[in-house]
Amino acid sequence: MKAIFYIEAPFQLLSAYEAISYFSIKKYKILIRFSGIESNDMQLIKLIDLLNINNNNLEYVTINVQNRNFLDYLKSFLLILSGYIHQYKYKYIFIGNLDSKILKQVVKLVKQEKIILLDDGIKSIIFQKSFTKKYNFNLFTMLTDLKAIGAQKVDYNNFNQIKKMSTSIEYSNDVLFIGSKLSEIGIVTEEYYLKYIKRIAHYYSDSNILYITHRGESKEKLIKIKSINNIEIVSLDYPLELYPLYNHTLPLNIASFYSAALISLLKLYPKTDVKSFFIKNPLCYKREVTEAYNYIEKYIEVYTLDV
């Protein structure tokens, strides 16, 4: 089988790495689109090195997300056009993010049966709900209760390759809390977010909390979180799923509000105690937040704390 992967983010690259093994793909090309955002692009570079992907199988293009110029628009056009050309060269085209403005246009030029979508967070849930028997794309997903619609094919990512890399793990009594940009995008106020984090810190008062920052969180908010007694701020330059590979240890307790990483970490490291904390009355994206919690509670217990 010959395949090409269109990748924009680290977790998409992890999924591509698993797909190459799962589908026994012998000849492939991974097209990496850098965004010009240093934290995202450096994670991709570091992950390519860790996974030891042969450079002959890689292509790179930088299309800036911010402050685009004429060259960025030209490269966007050429990248979109490449999808049309590649459908005649490769049996399958794997798409990392159907929500991407550029990749959405790639998909429009490619025959539907040639597309396989990779996970990008928990967006696969929303995409699957929007599909019909006539309009859908095949999936390669970690979300094992997403079922095929009509002739759609759904294959499940069990992270077998990453598991092989994580055979000897020591567990600590710390708490790993996955931060988010909920206040930055207006789902909750910063005041509410900080109050909830303090409440969670009290809930885990006997433990040290490693607060894993999200690259979209403000520095001002993180400074305030850092002042909470039992919280240590940690910024990673690699996907969270690979935490034990870099640290040789993993906290037994993992928590967040809602995040796809809660599911992926539980699948990778089933010994962990994973919790989701419920946000009442989101200020926007209410449907998306509700759907995320409804799905997460199929795998993980959701807790509500008074704030």
C-alpha positions as protocol buffer text, in pm:
chain_id: "A"
residue {
  index: 1
  type: MET
  ca { x: 0 y: 0 z: 0 }
}
residue {
  index: 2
  type: LYS
  ca { x: 117 y: 353 z: -81 }
}
residue {
  index: 3
  type: ALA
  ca { x: -11 y: 645 z: 126 }
}
residue {
  index: 4
  type: ILE
  ca { x: 55 y: 1009 z: 199 }
}
residue {
  index: 5
  type: PHE
  ca { x: -14 y: 1187 z: 528 }
}
residue {
  index: 6
  type: TYR
  ca { x: -101 y: 1557 z: 563 }
}
residue {
  index: 7
  type: ILE
  ca { x: 8 y: 1654 z: 915 }
}
residue {
  index: 8
  type: GLU
  ca { x: -12 y: 1985 z: 1105 }
}
residue {
  index: 9
  type: ALA
  ca { x: 28 y: 1895 z: 1474 }
}
residue {
  index: 10
  type: PRO
  ca { x: 222 y: 1653 z: 1701 }
}
residue {
  index: 11
  type: PHE
  ca { x: -69 y: 1425 z: 1798 }
}
residue {
  index: 12
  type: GLN
  ca { x: -158 y: 1388 z: 1431 }
}
residue {
  index: 13
  type: LEU
  ca { x: 199 y: 1273 z: 1368 }
}
residue {
  index: 14
  type: LEU
  ca { x: 169 y: 1017 z: 1650 }
}
residue {
  index: 15
  type: SER
  ca { x: -149 y: 886 z: 1486 }
}
residue {
  index: 16
  type: ALA
  ca { x: 25 y: 871 z: 1148 }
}
residue {
  index: 17
  type: TYR
  ca { x: 312 y: 673 z: 1304 }
}
residue {
  index: 18
  type: GLU
  ca { x: 61 y: 421 z: 1442 }
}
residue {
  index: 19
  type: ALA
  ca { x: -131 y: 407 z: 1112 }
}
residue {
  index: 20
  type: ILE
  ca { x: 184 y: 318 z: 914 }
}
residue {
  index: 21
  type: SER
  ca { x: 222 y: 5 z: 1127 }
}
residue {
  index: 22
  type: TYR
  ca { x: -149 y: -76 z: 1161 }
}
residue {
  index: 23
  type: PHE
  ca { x: -216 y: -66 z: 785 }
}
residue {
  index: 24
  type: SER
  ca { x: 124 y: -222 z: 697 }
}
residue {
  index: 25
  type: ILE
  ca { x: 208 y: 73 z: 474 }
}
residue {
  index: 26
  type: LYS
  ca { x: 537 y: 1 z: 296 }
}
residue {
  index: 27
  type: LYS
  ca { x: 570 y: 316 z: 86 }
}
residue {
  index: 28
  type: TYR
  ca { x: 460 y: 647 z: 231 }
}
residue {
  index: 29
  type: LYS
  ca { x: 524 y: 1018 z: 245 }
}
residue {
  index: 30
  type: ILE
  ca { x: 449 y: 1241 z: 546 }
}
residue {
  index: 31
  type: LEU
  ca { x: 388 y: 1600 z: 445 }
}
residue {
  index: 32
  type: ILE
  ca { x: 450 y: 1820 z: 749 }
}
residue {
  index: 33
  type: ARG
  ca { x: 294 y: 2166 z: 741 }
}
residue {
  index: 34
  type: PHE
  ca { x: 470 y: 2396 z: 989 }
}
residue {
  index: 35
  type: SER
  ca { x: 255 y: 2683 z: 1117 }
}
residue {
  index: 36
  type: GLY
  ca { x: 521 y: 2936 z: 1216 }
}
residue {
  index: 37
  type: ILE
  ca { x: 413 y: 2890 z: 1580 }
}
residue {
  index: 38
  type: GLU
  ca { x: 737 y: 2791 z: 1752 }
}
residue {
  index: 39
  type: SER
  ca { x: 589 y: 2566 z: 2023 }
}
residue {
  index: 40
  type: ASN
  ca { x: 395 y: 2357 z: 1770 }
}
residue {
  index: 41
  type: ASP
  ca { x: 672 y: 2338 z: 1511 }
}
residue {
  index: 42
  type: MET
  ca { x: 945 y: 2249 z: 1763 }
}
residue {
  index: 43
  type: GLN
  ca { x: 729 y: 1968 z: 1903 }
}
residue {
  index: 44
  type: LEU
  ca { x: 692 y: 1828 z: 1552 }
}
residue {
  index: 45
  type: ILE
  ca { x: 1068 y: 1843 z: 1490 }
}
residue {
  index: 46
  type: LYS
  ca { x: 1146 y: 1676 z: 1824 }
}
residue {
  index: 47
  type: LEU
  ca { x: 885 y: 1406 z: 1763 }
}
residue {
  index: 48
  type: ILE
  ca { x: 1020 y: 1327 z: 1416 }
}
residue {
  index: 49
  type: ASP
  ca { x: 1360 y: 1269 z: 1576 }
}
residue {
  index: 50
  type: LEU
  ca { x: 1218 y: 1054 z: 1860 }
}
residue {
  index: 51
  type: LEU
  ca { x: 1016 y: 834 z: 1624 }
}
residue {
  index: 52
  type: ASN
  ca { x: 1323 y: 800 z: 1400 }
}
residue {
  index: 53
  type: ILE
  ca { x: 1125 y: 868 z: 1082 }
}
residue {
  index: 54
  type: ASN
  ca { x: 1343 y: 840 z: 774 }
}
residue {
  index: 55
  type: ASN
  ca { x: 1396 y: 1182 z: 620 }
}
residue {
  index: 56
  type: ASN
  ca { x: 1334 y: 1034 z: 274 }
}
residue {
  index: 57
  type: ASN
  ca { x: 973 y: 982 z: 380 }
}
residue {
  index: 58
  type: LEU
  ca { x: 926 y: 1345 z: 487 }
}
residue {
  index: 59
  type: GLU
  ca { x: 836 y: 1668 z: 312 }
}
residue {
  index: 60
  type: TYR
  ca { x: 807 y: 2004 z: 482 }
}
residue {
  index: 61
  type: VAL
  ca { x: 627 y: 2328 z: 408 }
}
residue {
  index: 62
  type: THR
  ca { x: 592 y: 2634 z: 631 }
}
residue {
  index: 63
  type: ILE
  ca { x: 264 y: 2824 z: 595 }
}
residue {
  index: 64
  type: ASN
  ca { x: 233 y: 3083 z: 867 }
}
residue {
  index: 65
  type: VAL
  ca { x: -89 y: 3100 z: 1067 }
}
residue {
  index: 66
  type: GLN
  ca { x: -26 y: 3460 z: 1165 }
}
residue {
  index: 67
  type: ASN
  ca { x: 92 y: 3757 z: 956 }
}
residue {
  index: 68
  type: ARG
  ca { x: 62 y: 3576 z: 625 }
}
residue {
  index: 69
  type: ASN
  ca { x: 217 y: 3719 z: 313 }
}
residue {
  index: 70
  type: PHE
  ca { x: 183 y: 3646 z: -60 }
}
residue {
  index: 71
  type: LEU
  ca { x: 425 y: 3352 z: -36 }
}
residue {
  index: 72
  type: ASP
  ca { x: 211 y: 3188 z: 236 }
}
residue {
  index: 73
  type: TYR
  ca { x: -99 y: 3212 z: 14 }
}
residue {
  index: 74
  type: LEU
  ca { x: 92 y: 3073 z: -283 }
}
residue {
  index: 75
  type: LYS
  ca { x: 220 y: 2777 z: -78 }
}
residue {
  index: 76
  type: SER
  ca { x: -136 y: 2719 z: 51 }
}
residue {
  index: 77
  type: PHE
  ca { x: -263 y: 2700 z: -307 }
}
residue {
  index: 78
  type: LEU
  ca { x: 14 y: 2458 z: -407 }
}
residue {
  index: 79
  type: LEU
  ca { x: -47 y: 2239 z: -102 }
}
residue {
  index: 80
  type: ILE
  ca { x: -419 y: 2221 z: -181 }
}
residue {
  index: 81
  type: LEU
  ca { x: -344 y: 2138 z: -545 }
}
residue {
  index: 82
  type: SER
  ca { x: -106 y: 1860 z: -435 }
}
residue {
  index: 83
  type: GLY
  ca { x: -400 y: 1670 z: -287 }
}
residue {
  index: 84
  type: TYR
  ca { x: -563 y: 1647 z: -630 }
}
residue {
  index: 85
  type: ILE
  ca { x: -237 y: 1522 z: -783 }
}
residue {
  index: 86
  type: HIS
  ca { x: -153 y: 1280 z: -502 }
}
residue {
  index: 87
  type: GLN
  ca { x: -485 y: 1094 z: -526 }
}
residue {
  index: 88
  type: TYR
  ca { x: -358 y: 942 z: -852 }
}
residue {
  index: 89
  type: LYS
  ca { x: -21 y: 847 z: -701 }
}
residue {
  index: 90
  type: TYR
  ca { x: -127 y: 709 z: -361 }
}
residue {
  index: 91
  type: LYS
  ca { x: -395 y: 459 z: -265 }
}
residue {
  index: 92
  type: TYR
  ca { x: -491 y: 654 z: 49 }
}
residue {
  index: 93
  type: ILE
  ca { x: -456 y: 1012 z: 168 }
}
residue {
  index: 94
  type: PHE
  ca { x: -454 y: 1051 z: 547 }
}
residue {
  index: 95
  type: ILE
  ca { x: -576 y: 1388 z: 675 }
}
residue {
  index: 96
  type: GLY
  ca { x: -464 y: 1510 z: 1018 }
}
residue {
  index: 97
  type: ASN
  ca { x: -727 y: 1779 z: 1073 }
}
residue {
  index: 98
  type: LEU
  ca { x: -1048 y: 1807 z: 872 }
}
residue {
  index: 99
  type: ASP
  ca { x: -1110 y: 2140 z: 1046 }
}
residue {
  index: 100
  type: SER
  ca { x: -797 y: 2297 z: 899 }
}
residue {
  index: 101
  type: LYS
  ca { x: -880 y: 2565 z: 642 }
}
residue {
  index: 102
  type: ILE
  ca { x: -613 y: 2430 z: 408 }
}
residue {
  index: 103
  type: LEU
  ca { x: -679 y: 2057 z: 454 }
}
residue {
  index: 104
  type: LYS
  ca { x: -1053 y: 2115 z: 420 }
}
residue {
  index: 105
  type: GLN
  ca { x: -980 y: 2236 z: 65 }
}
residue {
  index: 106
  type: VAL
  ca { x: -750 y: 1939 z: -1 }
}
residue {
  index: 107
  type: VAL
  ca { x: -1034 y: 1703 z: 87 }
}
residue {
  index: 108
  type: LYS
  ca { x: -1270 y: 1876 z: -159 }
}
residue {
  index: 109
  type: LEU
  ca { x: -1038 y: 1785 z: -449 }
}
residue {
  index: 110
  type: VAL
  ca { x: -988 y: 1420 z: -354 }
}
residue {
  index: 111
  type: LYS
  ca { x: -1218 y: 1125 z: -413 }
}
residue {
  index: 112
  type: GLN
  ca { x: -1407 y: 1051 z: -91 }
}
residue {
  index: 113
  type: GLU
  ca { x: -1308 y: 684 z: -75 }
}
residue {
  index: 114
  type: LYS
  ca { x: -937 y: 772 z: -76 }
}
residue {
  index: 115
  type: ILE
  ca { x: -953 y: 984 z: 243 }
}
residue {
  index: 116
  type: ILE
  ca { x: -879 y: 846 z: 592 }
}
residue {
  index: 117
  type: LEU
  ca { x: -912 y: 1089 z: 882 }
}
residue {
  index: 118
  type: LEU
  ca { x: -675 y: 1080 z: 1181 }
}
residue {
  index: 119
  type: ASP
  ca { x: -768 y: 1196 z: 1530 }
}
residue {
  index: 120
  type: ASP
  ca { x: -712 y: 1559 z: 1618 }
}
residue {
  index: 121
  type: GLY
  ca { x: -821 y: 1591 z: 1980 }
}
residue {
  index: 122
  type: ILE
  ca { x: -1183 y: 1489 z: 2018 }
}
residue {
  index: 123
  type: LYS
  ca { x: -1294 y: 1648 z: 1692 }
}
residue {
  index: 124
  type: SER
  ca { x: -1358 y: 1301 z: 1549 }
}
residue {
  index: 125
  type: ILE
  ca { x: -1675 y: 1289 z: 1763 }
}
residue {
  index: 126
  type: ILE
  ca { x: -1810 y: 1607 z: 1604 }
}
residue {
  index: 127
  type: PHE
  ca { x: -1711 y: 1500 z: 1252 }
}
residue {
  index: 128
  type: GLN
  ca { x: -1873 y: 1158 z: 1293 }
}
residue {
  index: 129
  type: LYS
  ca { x: -2200 y: 1317 z: 1407 }
}
residue {
  index: 130
  type: SER
  ca { x: -2203 y: 1534 z: 1095 }
}
residue {
  index: 131
  type: PHE
  ca { x: -2152 y: 1242 z: 855 }
}
residue {
  index: 132
  type: THR
  ca { x: -2429 y: 1068 z: 662 }
}
residue {
  index: 133
  type: LYS
  ca { x: -2446 y: 743 z: 466 }
}
residue {
  index: 134
  type: LYS
  ca { x: -2363 y: 938 z: 148 }
}
residue {
  index: 135
  type: TYR
  ca { x: -2112 y: 1184 z: 292 }
}
residue {
  index: 136
  type: ASN
  ca { x: -1846 y: 1044 z: 522 }
}
residue {
  index: 137
  type: PHE
  ca { x: -1477 y: 962 z: 541 }
}
residue {
  index: 138
  type: ASN
  ca { x: -1303 y: 655 z: 676 }
}
residue {
  index: 139
  type: LEU
  ca { x: -1153 y: 698 z: 1024 }
}
residue {
  index: 140
  type: PHE
  ca { x: -846 y: 581 z: 1211 }
}
residue {
  index: 141
  type: THR
  ca { x: -933 y: 672 z: 1568 }
}
residue {
  index: 142
  type: MET
  ca { x: -864 y: 590 z: 1932 }
}
residue {
  index: 143
  type: LEU
  ca { x: -1235 y: 642 z: 2007 }
}
residue {
  index: 144
  type: THR
  ca { x: -1344 y: 281 z: 2004 }
}
residue {
  index: 145
  type: ASP
  ca { x: -1718 y: 335 z: 2030 }
}
residue {
  index: 146
  type: LEU
  ca { x: -1742 y: 543 z: 1712 }
}
residue {
  index: 147
  type: LYS
  ca { x: -1925 y: 311 z: 1475 }
}
residue {
  index: 148
  type: ALA
  ca { x: -1922 y: 309 z: 1096 }
}
residue {
  index: 149
  type: ILE
  ca { x: -2200 y: 483 z: 903 }
}
residue {
  index: 150
  type: GLY
  ca { x: -2311 y: 313 z: 583 }
}
residue {
  index: 151
  type: ALA
  ca { x: -2008 y: 202 z: 379 }
}
residue {
  index: 152
  type: GLN
  ca { x: -1768 y: 398 z: 600 }
}
residue {
  index: 153
  type: LYS
  ca { x: -1480 y: 202 z: 751 }
}
residue {
  index: 154
  type: VAL
  ca { x: -1359 y: 275 z: 1105 }
}
residue {
  index: 155
  type: ASP
  ca { x: -1029 y: 132 z: 1229 }
}
residue {
  index: 156
  type: TYR
  ca { x: -915 y: 172 z: 1589 }
}
residue {
  index: 157
  type: ASN
  ca { x: -583 y: 307 z: 1708 }
}
residue {
  index: 158
  type: ASN
  ca { x: -462 y: 116 z: 2015 }
}
residue {
  index: 159
  type: PHE
  ca { x: -122 y: 292 z: 2022 }
}
residue {
  index: 160
  type: ASN
  ca { x: 59 y: -41 z: 1992 }
}
residue {
  index: 161
  type: GLN
  ca { x: 382 y: 118 z: 1866 }
}
residue {
  index: 162
  type: ILE
  ca { x: 398 y: 374 z: 2147 }
}
residue {
  index: 163
  type: LYS
  ca { x: 323 y: 99 z: 2401 }
}
residue {
  index: 164
  type: LYS
  ca { x: 627 y: -91 z: 2276 }
}
residue {
  index: 165
  type: MET
  ca { x: 838 y: 216 z: 2354 }
}
residue {
  index: 166
  type: SER
  ca { x: 696 y: 249 z: 2707 }
}
residue {
  index: 167
  type: THR
  ca { x: 752 y: -95 z: 2859 }
}
residue {
  index: 168
  type: SER
  ca { x: 924 y: 2 z: 3186 }
}
residue {
  index: 169
  type: ILE
  ca { x: 745 y: 284 z: 3368 }
}
residue {
  index: 170
  type: GLU
  ca { x: 769 y: 384 z: 3731 }
}
residue {
  index: 171
  type: TYR
  ca { x: 467 y: 556 z: 3881 }
}
residue {
  index: 172
  type: SER
  ca { x: 473 y: 844 z: 4128 }
}
residue {
  index: 173
  type: ASN
  ca { x: 206 y: 969 z: 4369 }
}
residue {
  index: 174
  type: ASP
  ca { x: 195 y: 1308 z: 4198 }
}
residue {
  index: 175
  type: VAL
  ca { x: -103 y: 1441 z: 4005 }
}
residue {
  index: 176
  type: LEU
  ca { x: -65 y: 1532 z: 3639 }
}
residue {
  index: 177
  type: PHE
  ca { x: -322 y: 1801 z: 3555 }
}
residue {
  index: 178
  type: ILE
  ca { x: -373 y: 1894 z: 3189 }
}
residue {
  index: 179
  type: GLY
  ca { x: -426 y: 2267 z: 3159 }
}
residue {
  index: 180
  type: SER
  ca { x: -643 y: 2432 z: 2895 }
}
residue {
  index: 181
  type: LYS
  ca { x: -722 y: 2765 z: 2732 }
}
residue {
  index: 182
  type: LEU
  ca { x: -1088 y: 2759 z: 2840 }
}
residue {
  index: 183
  type: SER
  ca { x: -1075 y: 3112 z: 2980 }
}
residue {
  index: 184
  type: GLU
  ca { x: -868 y: 3245 z: 2688 }
}
residue {
  index: 185
  type: ILE
  ca { x: -1136 y: 3140 z: 2435 }
}
residue {
  index: 186
  type: GLY
  ca { x: -1425 y: 3254 z: 2655 }
}
residue {
  index: 187
  type: ILE
  ca { x: -1581 y: 2924 z: 2764 }
}
residue {
  index: 188
  type: VAL
  ca { x: -1534 y: 3036 z: 3127 }
}
residue {
  index: 189
  type: THR
  ca { x: -1402 y: 3353 z: 3284 }
}
residue {
  index: 190
  type: GLU
  ca { x: -1046 y: 3360 z: 3411 }
}
residue {
  index: 191
  type: GLU
  ca { x: -1182 y: 3418 z: 3761 }
}
residue {
  index: 192
  type: TYR
  ca { x: -1392 y: 3100 z: 3741 }
}
residue {
  index: 193
  type: TYR
  ca { x: -1101 y: 2900 z: 3596 }
}
residue {
  index: 194
  type: LEU
  ca { x: -864 y: 3007 z: 3874 }
}
residue {
  index: 195
  type: LYS
  ca { x: -1123 y: 2933 z: 4144 }
}
residue {
  index: 196
  type: TYR
  ca { x: -1176 y: 2586 z: 3999 }
}
residue {
  index: 197
  type: ILE
  ca { x: -801 y: 2518 z: 3986 }
}
residue {
  index: 198
  type: LYS
  ca { x: -773 y: 2620 z: 4352 }
}
residue {
  index: 199
  type: ARG
  ca { x: -1062 y: 2387 z: 4434 }
}
residue {
  index: 200
  type: ILE
  ca { x: -891 y: 2102 z: 4249 }
}
residue {
  index: 201
  type: ALA
  ca { x: -564 y: 2180 z: 4431 }
}
residue {
  index: 202
  type: HIS
  ca { x: -755 y: 2144 z: 4759 }
}
residue {
  index: 203
  type: TYR
  ca { x: -909 y: 1818 z: 4636 }
}
residue {
  index: 204
  type: TYR
  ca { x: -554 y: 1686 z: 4585 }
}
residue {
  index: 205
  type: SER
  ca { x: -416 y: 1867 z: 4890 }
}
residue {
  index: 206
  type: ASP
  ca { x: -194 y: 1573 z: 4992 }
}
residue {
  index: 207
  type: SER
  ca { x: -25 y: 1555 z: 4651 }
}
residue {
  index: 208
  type: ASN
  ca { x: 204 y: 1760 z: 4434 }
}
residue {
  index: 209
  type: ILE
  ca { x: 25 y: 1870 z: 4116 }
}
residue {
  index: 210
  type: LEU
  ca { x: 219 y: 1897 z: 3791 }
}
residue {
  index: 211
  type: TYR
  ca { x: 15 y: 2149 z: 3590 }
}
residue {
  index: 212
  type: ILE
  ca { x: 87 y: 2082 z: 3221 }
}
residue {
  index: 213
  type: THR
  ca { x: 40 y: 2408 z: 3035 }
}
residue {
  index: 214
  type: HIS
  ca { x: -151 y: 2449 z: 2712 }
}
residue {
  index: 215
  type: ARG
  ca { x: 31 y: 2658 z: 2453 }
}
residue {
  index: 216
  type: GLY
  ca { x: -277 y: 2885 z: 2428 }
}
residue {
  index: 217
  type: GLU
  ca { x: -276 y: 2983 z: 2798 }
}
residue {
  index: 218
  type: SER
  ca { x: -177 y: 3336 z: 2896 }
}
residue {
  index: 219
  type: LYS
  ca { x: 144 y: 3393 z: 3092 }
}
residue {
  index: 220
  type: GLU
  ca { x: -47 y: 3610 z: 3340 }
}
residue {
  index: 221
  type: LYS
  ca { x: -290 y: 3330 z: 3422 }
}
residue {
  index: 222
  type: LEU
  ca { x: -8 y: 3076 z: 3462 }
}
residue {
  index: 223
  type: ILE
  ca { x: 172 y: 3307 z: 3707 }
}
residue {
  index: 224
  type: LYS
  ca { x: -142 y: 3311 z: 3922 }
}
residue {
  index: 225
  type: ILE
  ca { x: -173 y: 2931 z: 3906 }
}
residue {
  index: 226
  type: LYS
  ca { x: 194 y: 2894 z: 4001 }
}
residue {
  index: 227
  type: SER
  ca { x: 126 y: 3080 z: 4327 }
}
residue {
  index: 228
  type: ILE
  ca { x: -104 y: 2799 z: 4449 }
}
residue {
  index: 229
  type: ASN
  ca { x: 85 y: 2600 z: 4714 }
}
residue {
  index: 230
  type: ASN
  ca { x: 88 y: 2244 z: 4578 }
}
residue {
  index: 231
  type: ILE
  ca { x: 103 y: 2327 z: 4205 }
}
residue {
  index: 232
  type: GLU
  ca { x: 414 y: 2315 z: 3989 }
}
residue {
  index: 233
  type: ILE
  ca { x: 394 y: 2460 z: 3637 }
}
residue {
  index: 234
  type: VAL
  ca { x: 537 y: 2232 z: 3366 }
}
residue {
  index: 235
  type: SER
  ca { x: 565 y: 2317 z: 2995 }
}
residue {
  index: 236
  type: LEU
  ca { x: 636 y: 2029 z: 2758 }
}
residue {
  index: 237
  type: ASP
  ca { x: 797 y: 2041 z: 2415 }
}
residue {
  index: 238
  type: TYR
  ca { x: 662 y: 1698 z: 2318 }
}
residue {
  index: 239
  type: PRO
  ca { x: 317 y: 1531 z: 2313 }
}
residue {
  index: 240
  type: LEU
  ca { x: 187 y: 1452 z: 2660 }
}
residue {
  index: 241
  type: GLU
  ca { x: 135 y: 1089 z: 2561 }
}
residue {
  index: 242
  type: LEU
  ca { x: 513 y: 1050 z: 2556 }
}
residue {
  index: 243
  type: TYR
  ca { x: 568 y: 1187 z: 2907 }
}
residue {
  index: 244
  type: PRO
  ca { x: 708 y: 858 z: 3050 }
}
residue {
  index: 245
  type: LEU
  ca { x: 957 y: 825 z: 2763 }
}
residue {
  index: 246
  type: TYR
  ca { x: 1122 y: 1152 z: 2858 }
}
residue {
  index: 247
  type: ASN
  ca { x: 1082 y: 1137 z: 3238 }
}
residue {
  index: 248
  type: HIS
  ca { x: 1096 y: 760 z: 3304 }
}
residue {
  index: 249
  type: THR
  ca { x: 808 y: 806 z: 3546 }
}
residue {
  index: 250
  type: LEU
  ca { x: 439 y: 893 z: 3530 }
}
residue {
  index: 251
  type: PRO
  ca { x: 200 y: 1027 z: 3798 }
}
residue {
  index: 252
  type: LEU
  ca { x: -59 y: 769 z: 3899 }
}
residue {
  index: 253
  type: ASN
  ca { x: -327 y: 1040 z: 3902 }
}
residue {
  index: 254
  type: ILE
  ca { x: -421 y: 1224 z: 3583 }
}
residue {
  index: 255
  type: ALA
  ca { x: -690 y: 1490 z: 3561 }
}
residue {
  index: 256
  type: SER
  ca { x: -828 y: 1774 z: 3351 }
}
residue {
  index: 257
  type: PHE
  ca { x: -1156 y: 1936 z: 3259 }
}
residue {
  index: 258
  type: TYR
  ca { x: -1212 y: 1775 z: 2919 }
}
residue {
  index: 259
  type: SER
  ca { x: -930 y: 1672 z: 2691 }
}
residue {
  index: 260
  type: ALA
  ca { x: -865 y: 1398 z: 2437 }
}
residue {
  index: 261
  type: ALA
  ca { x: -540 y: 1335 z: 2624 }
}
residue {
  index: 262
  type: LEU
  ca { x: -742 y: 1193 z: 2915 }
}
residue {
  index: 263
  type: ILE
  ca { x: -860 y: 914 z: 2686 }
}
residue {
  index: 264
  type: SER
  ca { x: -529 y: 857 z: 2508 }
}
residue {
  index: 265
  type: LEU
  ca { x: -334 y: 846 z: 2837 }
}
residue {
  index: 266
  type: LEU
  ca { x: -582 y: 600 z: 2989 }
}
residue {
  index: 267
  type: LYS
  ca { x: -548 y: 375 z: 2682 }
}
residue {
  index: 268
  type: LEU
  ca { x: -170 y: 394 z: 2691 }
}
residue {
  index: 269
  type: TYR
  ca { x: -129 y: 364 z: 3069 }
}
residue {
  index: 270
  type: PRO
  ca { x: -429 y: 176 z: 3215 }
}
residue {
  index: 271
  type: LYS
  ca { x: -279 y: 169 z: 3567 }
}
residue {
  index: 272
  type: THR
  ca { x: -344 y: 542 z: 3604 }
}
residue {
  index: 273
  type: ASP
  ca { x: -644 y: 690 z: 3785 }
}
residue {
  index: 274
  type: VAL
  ca { x: -793 y: 938 z: 3537 }
}
residue {
  index: 275
  type: LYS
  ca { x: -1054 y: 1199 z: 3632 }
}
residue {
  index: 276
  type: SER
  ca { x: -1246 y: 1467 z: 3445 }
}
residue {
  index: 277
  type: PHE
  ca { x: -1379 y: 1773 z: 3629 }
}
residue {
  index: 278
  type: PHE
  ca { x: -1710 y: 1910 z: 3507 }
}
residue {
  index: 279
  type: ILE
  ca { x: -1761 y: 2272 z: 3407 }
}
residue {
  index: 280
  type: LYS
  ca { x: -2109 y: 2405 z: 3477 }
}
residue {
  index: 281
  type: ASN
  ca { x: -2275 y: 2657 z: 3247 }
}
residue {
  index: 282
  type: PRO
  ca { x: -2009 y: 2727 z: 2983 }
}
residue {
  index: 283
  type: LEU
  ca { x: -2041 y: 3077 z: 2840 }
}
residue {
  index: 284
  type: CYS
  ca { x: -2000 y: 2966 z: 2477 }
}
residue {
  index: 285
  type: TYR
  ca { x: -1947 y: 2651 z: 2268 }
}
residue {
  index: 286
  type: LYS
  ca { x: -2214 y: 2492 z: 2487 }
}
residue {
  index: 287
  type: ARG
  ca { x: -2302 y: 2214 z: 2242 }
}
residue {
  index: 288
  type: GLU
  ca { x: -1938 y: 2122 z: 2186 }
}
residue {
  index: 289
  type: VAL
  ca { x: -1862 y: 2121 z: 2560 }
}
residue {
  index: 290
  type: THR
  ca { x: -2168 y: 1907 z: 2635 }
}
residue {
  index: 291
  type: GLU
  ca { x: -2078 y: 1659 z: 2360 }
}
residue {
  index: 292
  type: ALA
  ca { x: -1719 y: 1637 z: 2486 }
}
residue {
  index: 293
  type: TYR
  ca { x: -1829 y: 1556 z: 2842 }
}
residue {
  index: 294
  type: ASN
  ca { x: -2095 y: 1311 z: 2721 }
}
residue {
  index: 295
  type: TYR
  ca { x: -1828 y: 1123 z: 2531 }
}
residue {
  index: 296
  type: ILE
  ca { x: -1554 y: 1140 z: 2793 }
}
residue {
  index: 297
  type: GLU
  ca { x: -1781 y: 993 z: 3062 }
}
residue {
  index: 298
  type: LYS
  ca { x: -1805 y: 674 z: 2855 }
}
residue {
  index: 299
  type: TYR
  ca { x: -1441 y: 614 z: 2946 }
}
residue {
  index: 300
  type: ILE
  ca { x: -1374 y: 825 z: 3255 }
}
residue {
  index: 301
  type: GLU
  ca { x: -1561 y: 926 z: 3569 }
}
residue {
  index: 302
  type: VAL
  ca { x: -1661 y: 1292 z: 3562 }
}
residue {
  index: 303
  type: TYR
  ca { x: -1651 y: 1479 z: 3893 }
}
residue {
  index: 304
  type: THR
  ca { x: -1832 y: 1797 z: 3989 }
}
residue {
  index: 305
  type: LEU
  ca { x: -1679 y: 2027 z: 4251 }
}
residue {
  index: 306
  type: ASP
  ca { x: -1850 y: 2328 z: 4404 }
}
residue {
  index: 307
  type: VAL
  ca { x: -1675 y: 2645 z: 4296 }
}
